[in-house]
Amino acid sequence: MINIQSLVRDLNAVRSKSPLIHNITNYVVMNNTANGLLAVGASPVMAHSLEEVAEMASIASALVINIGTLEPQWVEAMLIAGKTALAKGTPVVFDPVGAGATKYRTKVCKRIIEECLPSVIRGNASEIMALCDANVQTKGVDSTDSSDTALGSAKALAKQTRAVVVVSGQTDYITDGINTQTVENGNPMMARVTGMGCTATAVVAAFMAINPDIMQAATHGMAVMGIAGEIAARRSSGNGSMQVNFLDELYNLNEETIRTNIKQTK
């Protein structure tokens, strides 16, 4: 069960403190991610230059590493920022976009996990399974598996890395390897908007910036995404309007809306 009072408390804390979230993310989603963070109340910065990532990571409240559009210089920047955040005790959220699609991509994922020790790893089912099994291959950056099938891999990965692992899907699973929380809110149309998963990763980072309970923070971030997405889908005629309506619903989310729309596992 999600504690609604704690969820509302954290949402209000993000809005009042406006934590700086450092994103090293991909070209495709920068605008979406920045707008998503602004909508929820955080302050985004997109910085990937080798000359400034260490300094930026040292002043941020959380770091997002997203490997969507890989190239060697960016990988180096991710490692520098990740190690800087680790040394300062700043939470790191890792999004292994397309893990399993190519050997290079999977190798980079494992290197980032080993050297940066992210607090949270968030991906779709196929990505999480690929990090546990080199023989699993994704369809580009899209999942070919349901989140249900990846729960075992998520638990194993959490135990192996000591990170909280988040699997996005029809049901979102958040696990530390022993305890598991679920988020039932969401809508299939969300998968038709590019970068929605990447936005989820950044929103999780915003909640981690104000709540040291990593498991709870990750759950709250995913719940906010799911509720806003579900409400937005009711007002949308397609993925174009969905993108805009989602940002509006995220911005307007409040205690009444959360209590009215949250779905709890019985």
LINTA-V570690 format. One record per residue. RES is the residue in one small letter. PHI is phi in degrees with one decimal (none if undefined). OMEGA is omega in degrees with one decimal (* if undefined). Layout:
{{RES,PHI,OMEGA} {RES,PHI,OMEGA}}
This chain:
{{m,none,176.4} {i,-90.6,177.8} {n,-77.5,-174.7} {i,-64.0,-179.9} {q,-60.7,178.2} {s,-68.3,178.4} {l,-62.8,179.0} {v,-63.4,177.7} {r,-57.3,-178.2} {d,-68.6,177.6} {l,-61.3,178.3} {n,-65.1,179.3} {a,-67.6,176.5} {v,-60.3,-177.3} {r,-70.5,-178.4} {s,-80.2,-176.8} {k,-93.6,179.7} {s,43.9,-175.6} {p,-62.8,177.9} {l,-78.8,-179.7} {i,-111.3,179.7} {h,-85.5,-178.8} {n,-113.7,164.5} {i,-107.6,-170.5} {t,-131.3,-171.1} {n,-97.4,-177.2} {y,-57.3,-172.9} {v,-65.2,-167.2} {v,-113.7,-174.4} {m,-54.6,-178.0} {n,-65.1,179.6} {n,-60.2,-177.5} {t,-64.8,179.5} {a,-61.3,179.7} {n,-66.5,177.4} {g,-63.8,178.3} {l,-65.9,177.0} {l,-63.1,-178.7} {a,-63.2,-178.3} {v,-81.3,175.7} {g,115.4,-179.4} {a,-89.0,178.8} {s,-114.1,-178.2} {p,-87.7,167.4} {v,-138.7,178.5} {m,-108.0,-177.2} {a,-142.0,-178.4} {h,-131.6,179.4} {s,-70.0,179.4} {l,-57.0,-175.6} {e,-73.5,-175.0} {e,-133.0,-172.9} {v,-63.2,-179.5} {a,-65.6,179.8} {e,-65.4,-179.4} {m,-66.5,179.8} {a,-63.4,-177.4} {s,-74.6,-180.0} {i,-107.2,-178.0} {a,-78.9,176.5} {s,-88.8,175.2} {a,-161.7,-179.1} {l,-123.3,174.1} {v,-109.5,174.1} {i,-114.4,-175.7} {n,-131.2,-170.6} {i,-97.8,-174.3} {g,-50.8,178.7} {t,-118.8,-172.2} {l,-83.0,164.2} {e,-157.7,-170.7} {p,-52.1,-177.5} {q,-65.5,178.5} {w,-68.5,177.9} {v,-61.4,178.1} {e,-61.4,178.9} {a,-63.5,178.6} {m,-62.0,-179.6} {l,-66.7,178.2} {i,-63.1,-179.0} {a,-64.7,-179.2} {g,-62.7,179.4} {k,-69.3,177.1} {t,-64.4,179.2} {a,-62.2,-180.0} {l,-60.7,-179.0} {a,-64.4,-178.2} {k,-92.4,-178.4} {g,77.2,178.5} {t,-84.8,-178.3} {p,-63.9,179.1} {v,-119.8,174.6} {v,-113.4,-177.1} {f,-112.5,177.6} {d,-112.9,-175.6} {p,-83.7,-174.3} {v,-56.5,176.1} {g,74.2,176.5} {a,-53.9,-177.7} {g,96.5,-179.3} {a,-71.4,176.9} {t,-138.2,178.7} {k,-63.2,-179.2} {y,-61.7,-178.3} {r,-62.0,180.0} {t,-66.5,178.8} {k,-63.1,178.9} {v,-63.7,178.7} {c,-56.0,-176.4} {k,-67.4,178.1} {r,-67.8,179.1} {i,-62.3,179.5} {i,-62.7,-177.0} {e,-69.7,-173.4} {e,-95.0,-176.4} {c,-104.9,177.6} {l,46.6,-178.2} {p,-60.0,177.0} {s,-75.2,179.5} {v,-134.9,171.0} {i,-117.6,-178.5} {r,-120.1,178.9} {g,-156.8,174.1} {n,-81.9,-173.1} {a,-58.2,-177.0} {s,-64.7,179.2} {e,-65.1,179.8} {i,-65.7,178.5} {m,-65.3,-179.4} {a,-65.8,178.9} {l,-71.0,178.3} {c,-98.5,-174.8} {d,-138.0,-176.8} {a,-63.2,-178.0} {n,-87.3,177.5} {v,-82.1,-179.3} {q,-123.7,-179.8} {t,-91.8,175.8} {k,-95.4,-174.2} {g,64.5,176.3} {v,-106.8,-178.9} {d,-92.8,178.8} {s,-81.8,174.4} {t,-103.6,-177.9} {d,-126.9,176.2} {s,-84.7,-179.3} {s,-62.7,179.2} {d,-58.6,-176.4} {t,-72.2,-175.7} {a,-97.4,-175.1} {l,-61.6,178.3} {g,-61.1,177.9} {s,-65.2,179.6} {a,-61.9,178.9} {k,-64.3,179.7} {a,-64.6,179.8} {l,-65.8,178.6} {a,-62.4,178.9} {k,-66.0,-177.9} {q,-68.6,-173.4} {t,-100.5,-174.8} {r,61.9,175.6} {a,-105.8,168.0} {v,-81.5,-177.4} {v,-108.1,-179.8} {v,-115.1,176.7} {v,-110.9,179.2} {s,-87.6,177.6} {g,171.6,178.1} {q,-56.2,166.9} {t,-116.2,175.9} {d,-88.1,178.0} {y,-113.1,177.1} {i,-124.0,-174.7} {t,-141.3,172.6} {d,-103.9,-179.4} {g,100.1,178.7} {i,-118.7,178.4} {n,-95.5,-179.8} {t,-134.1,175.0} {q,-115.8,178.8} {t,-124.2,170.9} {v,-123.2,-174.6} {e,-96.4,-178.8} {n,-75.7,179.1} {g,141.2,179.4} {n,-154.1,-179.2} {p,-56.7,179.8} {m,-64.3,179.6} {m,-60.5,-179.8} {a,-71.1,180.0} {r,-93.2,177.6} {v,-106.4,-176.4} {t,-61.3,175.1} {g,82.0,-178.9} {m,-65.2,176.5} {g,-65.4,178.4} {c,-65.4,175.7} {t,-63.9,177.8} {a,-59.2,178.6} {t,-58.6,-178.6} {a,-68.7,178.7} {v,-65.4,174.6} {v,-58.3,178.8} {a,-61.6,179.5} {a,-62.2,179.3} {f,-72.7,176.5} {m,-66.8,-179.1} {a,-67.2,-176.9} {i,-117.9,180.0} {n,-133.4,-177.7} {p,-72.5,175.4} {d,-79.8,-170.2} {i,-60.7,179.8} {m,-60.2,-179.5} {q,-67.6,-179.4} {a,-61.5,179.4} {a,-63.7,178.5} {t,-64.5,-179.8} {h,-64.1,178.4} {g,-61.9,180.0} {m,-69.3,178.5} {a,-64.7,178.4} {v,-61.1,177.0} {m,-59.7,-176.1} {g,-65.0,-179.8} {i,-64.9,179.8} {a,-62.3,179.8} {g,-66.4,-179.1} {e,-67.4,178.4} {i,-66.1,-179.3} {a,-61.7,-178.6} {a,-62.6,179.8} {r,-65.9,-176.7} {r,-97.8,-169.9} {s,-106.9,177.3} {s,-95.8,179.7} {g,-175.8,-174.2} {n,-73.1,177.0} {g,-67.6,178.1} {s,-68.4,178.8} {m,-59.8,-178.1} {q,-61.1,-179.4} {v,-71.6,-178.0} {n,-64.1,178.1} {f,-61.7,179.7} {l,-62.0,178.4} {d,-62.7,-178.4} {e,-68.5,176.9} {l,-64.3,-180.0} {y,-65.8,-174.5} {n,-91.2,-176.8} {l,-59.2,179.0} {n,-144.3,-175.9} {e,-60.5,-179.1} {e,-62.1,-179.8} {t,-64.8,179.2} {i,-63.5,-178.1} {r,-62.7,-177.7} {t,-74.6,-169.4} {n,-110.0,-175.8} {i,-66.5,177.2} {k,-106.5,-177.8} {q,-110.3,175.1} {t,-72.1,-178.5} {k,-83.3,*}}
